[in-house]
């Protein structure tokens, strides 16, 4: 088993983090040289090819961040946002496929998160369940549990279910995308890891769908 400089055993997540950071260093160098080359390039065809290379580089950087998100180690600035600000843009884009309840009554509830990654991961959940349920209408309900100080978000489609094996592996990297939908992205491990990083728990309930439980900040976190 590999160890760090303090002779502490490295976990699989530690190894993934180290690989991603090393990979990002190489990407930064490659993209930096491409940007410098672009400044001196006057050939339109070459400019086009360099820009395509830079676009691929940006996609690779984002993929590295999704890997870090999947292990709950994304370097993301977390701030307090009203629930309505977080969710309304998502619901407006997907209004044909979802029915929402509880947003107006909880619109001022504050969630500590990174707005970009929250919206991306929340959208991933909607997209997965829509594809898996073959575009059936999704009911999204938001309920504040004052006793546990959690916001409970349910993504429900009537009678939706999956096998025990799928449930066990649902949040394993690439499983939900490749094995269940025939796609190539990292799948639901990104959402699982990011929500865990913001003190939220994501699970699957057969017969209903996703259950997202978000711990609300306490008074000491206001500052």
Beta strands, then each sheet from edge to edge (+ up, - down):
strand 1: 79-82
strand 2: 98-101
strand 3: 110-113
strand 4: 138-145
strand 5: 150-156
strand 6: 200-205
strand 7: 209-215
sheet 1: 1+ 3-
sheet 2: 2+ 4+ 5- 7+ 6-
end
